[in-house]
Every structure is written in structure tokens, then in C-alpha cells.
Amino acid sequence: MKFSLSTEQRDFAESLRGLLTNANTPAVVRSWGENDTAPGLALLQQLAETGVTALAVPEEFDGIGAHPADLAVAFIELGRAAVPGPILETAAAVPALLSALNDQQLAKRFLPGIAEGTLASLVLEPSTPRALDADVAEPVLRVSGDTLELVRPTTQLESVDPARRLFEVESVETLAQGADVAAAAEKAYDLAVLAASAQLIGAGHAMIETATEYAKNRSQFGRVIGSFQAVKHHMSDALVAVEMATPLVYGAAISIAERSDTVARDVSAAKVAAANAAYVASRKALQVHGAIGYTLECDLSLWLTKTRALQSAWGTASAHRARIASAL
């Protein structure tokens, strides 16, 4: 399969990258991790104004109804900037869930607001048992078996990534029950996995770029370390891993759009490859930075923790490998 982004998709990516670069996202991420959500909420509203939160919302509910590849384009840029908040749940998982339910009343209740930028969060048991940033999201939904509930946050939990604030939840209202809920949850899961995979690709690129800039300026033994062949090999290995994983992400997006029989296999393969590529990029970038890369003052640490969290978010590598094996 030959796939390349359209001019419109490239322009969309460039516009998002420009917006996020000007937003000083490292400062926003640090504030979010300290429970100061105001800068992050302002940034998320800006993203909503560009159409990010409307991408997966059908046109009949004031959304864009975009191709899943457009969603992947957006989430690569969101991952590159380490954008905090429940953006994946808002722009991918919850719209996919509510759209697939075929419940017009529920869709009208929530989807138009999400398209305009209202944040949403989702618990999808058993793969995602905690609600991300549930204190700033409304609605917060939970799917358990064949039951869809409206829930509210209770206890905040610690996370490996301070900017991914996890909450326990309790039930408020039962919204729907039946086989339709379970079927819709599968579609929501697949689109969420696609978005998480795209975020990991973006994070991989960010860590490679950060390490490359550091290598151009850090001197050792009278030379910038970027001139050493071993450092070049590190960065090349990381870039190859990320570039090789990227087509699987777009392939999974096409599979979802075409409602292929291999959707489960394709999105799981994308997640495994993207998670591994981001891990390789994080390890190589940390080797280039040395011990300073672990410190909170170093921006690299923001992507290190984000990558570690996203590796297991929306399904661990073992779970996705098992899903691939069962599909073969």
C-alpha cells in the first residue's frame, strides 16, 4: 500500500505545530502536573477552535466527521508537544463510543459540546480502569461490560507521568445497557488505541529532535558530541524505529475507515510498533543527554514520563500482542 498525506493534512499538521510551538507547552505540562490546569485548559480550547475536538464527531452533531487518518495527523502533533489533559478521550474515544451507540438522545446530549471543546473522560474496563483528568471533564463516562454510566471523580491517584492525572470514579447515572454498549466500546477502544499510537510517534519525534539539538550544543573533549559517530548512530537508530512504525499507524487509520475485518489486528500492531519506537527514542535520547535527562528541569523528562505512561495506556504490549495472535 502506498500512502502519503494530502496537502490539506500536511497544512493541518503544520498549523497545529505552529500553534503548539508558540504555546510553550513544556511550561503548560509542568503546570498541569502541579494541578494548575488553567494554562492547559486555555491551550485545549485553542485546539478545539482549530477543529481537533470535532474531528471524530459526526457532522449531524456539529462535528467534522473526519477520516481517522486526520485524527492520526493531529495526535502525532499533540504527542510531539506532550499536550496534557484528556484530549484523547475528548477527541477520539468518547465521540467514537457515542457515535457507535446509535442513541440519538445521548449523542445530542454530549457530542455537540465536545465538538466545541467540552472535555470528556472515559473509563473503559478492564483496559482503562481510571479516568484521566476527570476533575476538568464533563461528561466522565464508564463502560463496564454492557453498561454505560455517567460517573464522577473521587480519589486522585499517583501516575508515572504527573501530567496524566488519574482518578477513581463513582456512578451517578446509568445511561445505556445491552449488547450495543459492548459493541460501541470496541470501536471506541480501537480509535483510542490509534490516537495513543499516534501520540507515541509524535513523542518519539520530539525526543529525537530534543536530543539532536542538545548534541549540537554540548561539547566534550573539545568537540560537540553530535560530531561523534556513536551519537549519530543512536539518533539514526531512533529515527529508523519511529519512521518504520509510522506507516502502521496510518494503515490502522485506513483499516478503521474501511471497517476492515482486520481492524483489531491493525490497531494493535500499530500500538506495539509505536510504543517500541518511542521507547527506543527515549532510551537513545537519554543516553545522549546523560543523567541531566532524568531531571525535572530538563524538558526531555516530560516526554520520558509521557512515553512510559502511554506504553501501557489503552492496552499493554502483552495485551496487544495477544490480540494480534488471536487475529492471525
N, C-alpha and C positions, 0 to 999 in steps of 0.2 A: 504494500500500500504506500502510495506517495501522498504525503500530507504537508501542506505549508499554510501558514497563516495568511489570511486575506489582508489587504491594505487596511480595511476598517479595523480588523483585530489588532494589527500592529500599531495603528494610531491610538486605539483604546489603551493598549499596554503602555505606550509612551506617555499618554496623558495621565494615567494613574501613577506612573513612576515619577513624573514631574511633580504631581501633587504631593506624593508621599515624601519625596526628597526635600521639598520646601517645608514640610510639616515637622521636621526634626523628630522623627519617630523614636529614636533612642530615648530622648527625654520623656516622650509620651509613654513609652513602655515602662520606664522606671517609675513614673508617677502612678501608673495603673497598678503595678506590683505593690505599691505602698498604699493602696486603696484610695488614691486621689484620682477619681475617674473623670473629672471634668475635662482635662485636655483630650483624653481618649474619646469621650463622647462627642466632643466637637469635631474631632477627626472623622469618626464614624458617620456623623451627619454629613460631612463633606463628601464622603464616599457614596452615601445614599444619593446625594444630589447628582453624582455622575452616573447613577443608574445601577450601581453594584448590587444593592439590596433588592432591586426589581428584576434582576436577570432571570431567576428561576420562577418568578411569579407569572402565571398566565395573563395574557392581555386583557381578558374579561374581568380580571380583578386589579386592573390598573398597573399591571406589570409589563415586562418586555417580552417574556416567553422566549428567551434567547436559546441558542444551541448550547449544549453542555461544554463545547469547546470554548465558547466565550467565557463561561464560568471558570474554566481552567486557566484561561489567559489572565483573568482578574486575580485569581488566587495565587498564581505564580508571583504577581507583583505584590500582593498582600504578604506573602511569605518572605519575599525579598526585603520588605520593610519591617517584618516582625510585628505587624499591626496587632494590637491587643483587642480583647473583647470577644463576644460571641458572634463574630462575623460569619463564621462557617455555619453555625446553626441558623442565623438570621437569613443569610443569602442562599443557602443550599438545603440543609436538612429539613427545616420546618416547612418551607414552601413545597418541597417535594412530597412531604408527608401529607399536607393538607390538600394539595392538588390531586394526589392519587386516591384520596378517600372518597371522592365523588359525593361529597356532602356540601351542597351549595351554601347552606346556612353557616356552617363552620368556616368555609372558605371566605365568605363575605365578612365574617366576624373578624378575621385576623389578617388575611392576605393584603388588602389594600393598605393597611397601616404599615405592614412590613415593607411593601414596595416603596413607601415614603420614608422609611428609615427607622420605624419602631423596632427595637431589638427584641429578639426571641431566643430562648434557650430550650434545649431538649435533652431529656433522659431517655435513652433507648436501651432498655435492658435486654440481654445481660452485657452487651459490649460496651455501653456507655452508662455506667450506673450513677454518675454525678452530673449535676447541672453546672455548666460553665457560666460564670458571671451572672448568676441568677438574680442577684440583687439589683441589676440595672436592666433586666429583661422583663418584658411583659407582652406576650404570654411566656410562661415557662410550662412546657408540656412534658408528659411522661408516657411512654408506651411500655406496658408490661403485659406480655402475652398478646391477648386480643382486646386489651382495654387501653383506651386513650384517656388520660386525665389532665386536667388543669391543676398545677401544683404551685407551691410557694416555697421559697428557700427557708432553711432553718439554720443549720450549723455550717460555718465556713471551715474548710479543711485546708491543710498544707498541700502544696504542689511542688513538684521538682522545678517548675517554671513559675516564679512568683507572679508573672503576668497572666497566668491561667488560673484564675481563682475559682476553686471548686466548692460546690455547696451540696449538702444533703437537702432533700425536699420532703414535703408532706402534701397529701392530697387535699384539694379544695373542691373539685367538681369532676364528675365523670362525664366526658364529652361524647364518647362513642365506644361501642363494643361490637365484636364479631370478627369474622374472617377478613373483612375488608381492612380492618385496622392492621392486622398482621401483614397483609399483602402490601399495604401502603408503607409500612415500616421498612420492608425490604427495599423498596425504591428509595426511601429517604436515606437508608444506610448506604446504598450504592453511590448516591450523589454526594453524600458526606465523605465517603472514602475517596472519591475522585477529588473533591476540594482539598482534603487533607494531603493527598499525594501531590497536588499542585503546590500547596504551601511548602512542602518539603523540598520540591525542586527550586522554588524561589529562595528558600533559606540556604540551600546549597550554593546557589549563585552568589548570594550575599557574603557568605563566609569565604568563598574563593576570592571575591573582589576585595574584601577587607584584608585578607592575608596577603594578597598581591600588592596592595598599596603599602602595607607595613613592610614587606620585603624590599620595596623600592627605597625606603627611607631609613631602615635600620642598618647600621654599619657594624661590622665585626671583622677583626683582623685587618682593618684599613680598607675594607670593601663593603659595599652594600650587600646584604645577604641574598638579595634577589639575583645577584650575578653568579651564585654558586649553583652548579649543575644539580646537586641533590635537591635544593629548594625548588628549582624549576620542575624536577620530576614529581615532587609532591603535588604541586599545583596542577600539573598535567594529568596526573592520575585522578585527582578530584574532578577536574573538568570533564574528563572522559566518562567517569561514572555518572555525572549529572546529565550530560548530553545523551548518553545511552538510555537513561531512564525516561527522558522527556517524551519520546515517541509513544511509549507505553501509556503515558497519561492521556495524550491526545487520542490514542487508539481506544482507550476506555471511554472517553467522551463520545466518540463516534458510535461505539457499541451501545451506549445508553440511548443516544438519539435515535438509533435504528431499532431499538428494542430487541437486540440480538439475543439469541438463546445462550450466548456466552458472556453475558454481562457480568455475572458473579466472578467468573474466572478472570475476565479482563480487568475489572477494577481492583481485584485482589492482587493480580500480577503487577499492576501499576503501583499499588501501595508498597509491596515488598521491594520493588526496584527503587522507588523514590526514597523510601526510608533508608535503604542500604546506601544509596548515593549520597544522601545528606549526612549519614554517619561518616562515610569516607571523607567528605568535605570537612566535617567538623574536626575529625582526627588530624587531617593534614594541616588545616588552618591553625589548630592548637599547637602542632609541632613547630610551625613557622613562628608563631608568637612566643612560644615558650611559656613559662609559668605566669606571665602577666595576662595571658589569655583567660585564665580562670577568674581573675579579679572582677569585682563588680564594677570597677571604674572603666574597664575595657569593654567597648561595645561588642566585641566578639562574644562575650559571655551571654549576651541576650539571645543570640542565635544558638549557642550551645545548649542552653536550657530549653529553648523552644523546640529544637530538633529532638532532644531527648524525650520531651513530653509528646510530641506529635508521632514519634515512632510507635507508641503504643495506643495513642488516641484512635478511636474508631477501628479497633481491631489490632491485636498484636501480630507480629510477623508469623508466629506459630499458627495463629487462627487463620490468617490469610493463606498460608501455605497449605493448611488442611483443606481450605475451601477450594483452592486450585486443584489439589489432588483429587477431591471428590468430583470435580467437574471433568476430569480427564478420562 
